[in-house]
């Protein structure tokens, strides 16, 4: 493989639009698109399915790649890391052996110093490899975890590793656990049916598994959980509607709380052959009960997605072909600051002439990180690169930065999110003063719109009064300028 030896280029000129009736909004808080890899056109390298594991300051990324170099063709797994939150990246390391066995579909989980990567081979073996020094060196490859398995996914909590995969021939979902950083593994447990893309999420003693299952007429997504760390399991049940339309690309996210979110693509409303909409179901009690499914998109052009949660804030990114149907996928993003109850506008994240695909999200410190594969640098479609961009967050998970450019065509005052818990962004600011009143008409807060902030077209209110105290739950009115244009907002605690 040939790595181009050049200074990392930062792609600039991000297009700023607002999503209003089918047009994307600005990218509040998001930085530029940074290439992680630098292939030359003669490399004919095609990265697939990059996956990220993030912690404050340190990022680990794996992907599999089909390419050609001076030694011939290959299909192998690669790894890079960044120790400065994505500003600089290491040279790609070859994790799988150069043996033409077809190593694909990696998953990564990182602890403090140890990093664990699993992937599958076309022959059906699940491969496992770990590093105990932060990714500088790697141990031997273990192929004994699951014979005839594919699509492995791995998670880490403390000393324990949790592995799920599906059988290549029997279409079952399998689970294994290690309690000593992967030095040894407990016996394999069969969870139920399985076909593709199993997901595993661990919350203390709760272990959640979400997987695509092939039904007689379509794929559907199924769920099961264990309440004792993986020793015993509930019966697997269908989370999507059994409607003979494919429900695929399952994604599972949650944190130490009992909030769990299941996301997938469903074709139930789509008139198109391959694409559909992004759906979500929420559980606020650790998977015991689930809210009804909801659609996050309406264009019916969505495909693969990823999601990650931070406190009450939920981030979802997906690939979507609405901008050039059938020929080009771009990445879109939505955010909820109230555990998925309400959602902000759709935000277009990429503007590439070739496909932007396989999004993967990671959270570390003050940044939300996104990696994906992108073919913008090669019009021949023979090669692509892994890209990274990051979003600056408040501790609550919402944006620190205002949009990266002026807001065009904002003729009315708009607020997001609404309802809100801790922060409200006010769009369409063209005046000097913003005033917030309660329902009695009492002035709660006055915000001076400084020139630099007003130029960006957005101001934030932290849901506090003039003394810095949090306002109570209720209805408030935001008014701007001499014409007293107003907007009602709801604060929930």
Secondary structure, DSSP 8 states (H G I E B T S, - for coil): -----S---EE--------SSSS-B--TTB--EEES----GGG--EEEEEEEEEETTEEEEEEEEEEEETTEEEEEEEEEEESSTTSS----EE-S-SSSS-EEEEEEEE-SS-EEEEEEETTS-EEEEEESSTTSS----B--S-TTEEEEEEEEETTEEEEEEEETTT-EEEEEEESSTTSS----EEEEE--EEEEEEEETTEEEEEEEEE-SSSEEEEEEEESSTTSS----EE-S--SSS-EEEEEEEE-SSS-EEEEEEE-TT--SSS-BEEEEEEESSTTSS----EES-SSS-EEEEEEEEETTEEEEEEEEEEEETTTEEEEEEEEESSTTSS----EE----SS-EEEEEEEEETTEEEEEEEE-TT-TTSS--EEEEEEEEB-TTSSBSS--SS---S--S-EEESSSBSS-EEEE---SSEEEEEETTS-EEEEEE--HHHHHHTEEEE-SB-TTS-B--SEEEEEEETTTTEEEEEEE--
